[in-house]
Amino acid sequence: MTNTQLTLALAGNPNSGKTTIFNNLTGSKQHVGNYPGVTVEKREGFKKYQDKEFIVVDLPGTYGLMAHSTDELVARSFIVHDKPDIIVNVVDAANLERNLYLTLQLLELQRPVIIVLNMVDAAASKGIEINDRQLARVLHTPVVRSVGRQNQGTEDILALAAATAGQGQPSEFTLLYGSKIEEAIEKITGLLAQIRTGVRFPRRWLALKLLEGDSEASRYLSGIPGSEQVAAAALLYRQELLEQMGDPALLIAEQRHRFVAAVYTHVVAIHEDEGMTTSDKLDLVLTGRFSGLPIFLGLMWLLFNLVFTVGAYPQAWIEDGFSGLAELAGEYLADGELRSFIVDGIIGGVGSVIVFLPNILILFLGIAFMEDTGYMARAAFIMDRIMRAVGLHGKSFIPLLLGFGCSVPAIMGARTLENPRDRLVTILVAPFMSCSARLPVYTVLIGAFFDEAVAGTVLFSIYFLGILLAVLVASAFRSLIFKGESEPFVMEMPPYRRPTIKSMVIHMWERSLLYLRKAGTIILSVSILVWFLVNYPTAGTIAQSYAGQLGQLVEPWIAPLGFDWKIGVGLVSAFTAKEVLISTLGTIYHVDQTGETAVALQEAIGNDPNFRPLIAYSLMIFVLVYSPCLATIAVIKRETNSWKWALFSPVYTTGLAWILSFIVFQVGTVLGY
């Protein structure tokens, strides 16, 4: 008996617990990529249930399916074009009325749908009682209850999904929009029925979108042969409705909201609230006018100290492992270029970066904890007061927070900002947030030149400087280049939740795998290239190698910052990825110790007479500020659709980095540091 393979698409609002349910369904059998043609993150997983194999697709969280954002377009295009066997609509039971607006739009796409009432425990704690059987009858759609963070209801979801998908029946739900709109829908649908091939969307749904003035629906229709009559009729009916009743898009949205309100009243009973919830009480302190910002900064300071202190132990174990591997390889290889290539180029270069994986894991674990508890949303609210002062708002801070992991998703996250000026400013300042690629650089330099007692504070100061620079530069851009009013800050505050270890570990490991993949591709390639540059031509010293010649070419430009030719080579190579600075210095310092046992890079740098704490801090500032990596520049181009901004970003950031490092080094030198 062969297994039946079914595609299950998870759809829902942000903060509905959709990702937790995705993790419950798939566990470790998942991977992350991008949807074809766009930079929206795509999560897929696999689950075997009875005689069925589910391909689980986590669609982007969205409040609707209009053509307002890439996330919405990706979600609806996947549902219609890829035709999943079942749509699992995850709704927040404590915010049912708001979540049902998306539910209606999913039902109108005429695909098999089941509704998951998630977080029913949170709803019950608020005195909200939902009659799920009545909800299923009203919407003609199966309903199942779930508490995602406790992994309750997962088996019920799979059983219901298997049964519903096996029937292959689309939703029977139809919402009527009044005689005038229904008459226009019927006429457009009739014209669409005359087109024999090419119409892949449900005809009633497509007619609705054309009446709403949906730009993507119109673009889709224009690509179908023989659709000219339909487009002309839709434009005519839309204009008639506009003159007789008002904007059809607004009328359709109002009817949906009225229906949702009626359904909510019909299926929900609310018991008297006995007082403030736990979330409300925590918010009085954690988001207080005077306490909110100090607590946020204190938590970030604590996280960075944990990254440095706790991470030092497994970091030392990995370092010992790579040292043992290098010694083992050296014993079996004869002296010569092959031995140098493997020991110094590959093991030394890649090992010097992988050794910082524990620090990356701790950083991502901390960020995952704050996200899963709901505190990250509060951080955006807290920072709104500061962001508003520079012409942005707290919603811009959410993409910036993502920048602590990687600048690429941070820049992609800016698409949630509807104001084009806010979006562009956020994209241009996002690289100032210290991504995980910079953390190995900071860790090596701090470990080499600063006592453990102040190490965490030094690390915090660099991260804080990045936030400060982002705010100041955003203010300058808003005042000088992107003038205009900023959008009001509207954001949902999810209730505080107890994070699950499973969810945090998956999130942490997912992001860390990207770091490891980079170590196995970009960093390995650059390490091999750097090894070649420092070993050839073979005659003379390392300073006379190709790398030395490149460094000496750059050195006059960076000497006022306290940097020598070795740092120059590292900074040039790190243009591909910031971690490469460490692998480059690792290769250079290993090669420079000809005939000796290679010591840890941190110790080698600390023993270099040309290095001192002031130079280390100046270098950290330069690495923080100067040009984004190649991947980030490519994403800036894609998100802005302009090479102008993609090229402007590395130019202005490198210039600013030179100025700041120059000031730090020269002033520090005058003061005797």
C-alpha angles and dihedrals in degrees: 000000000000123000119249113233116216132180115226117192118200112210131175150118121292111273092023092119093252095138092050090055089047089055091047091052099044107024109183094343095096140097137194128226138133130279110253112277097004138074095234110126114250120205120192130176141171134232132177115212121176105308094340133091114208123205100203116204119191105211119207113276110256141163095217147357102244122123094262100110142015090247092059093047093049092050096050095039091054091050094049105031100035091038101211114211092234136012114212106202108201112202130184104242091205090057099034098146094057093043095051091067089072090042091061092052091049091051090051090059086071098229126132106276136184123188121224113203097208128191093022087159091062090048091051091050087058092050093255115144117186124198097216094182091056090047090053091051094049095048096035087230133117115253129201130183123232145174100200099187090056092043090241118152097019094120091046090053092052094046093049092043091051092049095045095044090047090059090052091205119148121228114286092207119120125177115205117217102196133281099285096048092040090053090054091046091051093051094047091046090052091053091048090053089061091062103088101195138023102039105116098159120082105270097229091048092048091049089053092051092049090052090049089054093242105180095206092051090051091049090049092050093050089062093060116091113241095019096117093097091051093050092049092048093047091051091049094049091046091052092048092051090047091055096042104037111003135258108352092211090057093045092051092047091049091052091051091050091048091051092047091050091051092049091048092052090048099050105029129076117189120203121207114282108239095205145300117347123235089254091054092051093048091048091057087066106025095047098029118140093246102022102042101075097042090049091049092050090045092053091049090049090051091049093052092048089052090049090056103036103036093037092056093076101056088035089061091048093053090045090053089048093054091045089053090047091051092049091048092050090047092054093056098041125072119235111274144079097312091054091047091046094053100036101037103023105039107019095033096042101043094033092056088062102037089054087075095058092104090057090051091048093052092047093051092043089055093048091047090051092053092046095048094047091053094245095120090067088053090051089058090049091050092049092048090085091057096038092049090056090061096046099266131087140228093274088068089059093064094068089043090055089053086058090074085073102035136333092228097069089037091060091042089051090060089076088082088072110091097197108084092212093052090047095051094046091049091050092051095050098038093089090065089074109095105249123203090260090068094049095081089054092051093045095052095046095043092046091050099048112018132067118248090244092066100026095098092047092051090050091048091051091058093049091045091049089055091054091046092050091049090054095045095045091046088053091051093048092048091050099043111023112014103040121175143083118307122229120262115261112250118167138155117242108212117209117261111267136191105250119231119233090224093056094047094047092050091049092047095047093044092059094040091055088061088056091050092047089053089051089053095048121020097024094044091050094048091045090056091047092049091048089055092048094051094045100046136108086034097211120090131006131320090264088064094051124102089263091050091050091050091048093049089050090056097037099084089059095050102033092091086061092055095255126135131204093277092059088044091059090047094050092049093049092044089065085087094051129344095234088062089076088070095044089048093051088044091056093044095049094044091052092045091060094068113184094007132101108264112249126206113290091237091057092043092054091045089054093049108107090209091062127075136157094270092053090046092054092045089052092049090054091049091050090047094054111027127095119325115244122270094261091054092049090051091052092048088055092049096046095045095034087221134105087202094073093035090059095037091060099062092040098053095038093051091049091049091047091054092050095048095045090046091054093047095048098042096044091045091050092051090050090052102251 
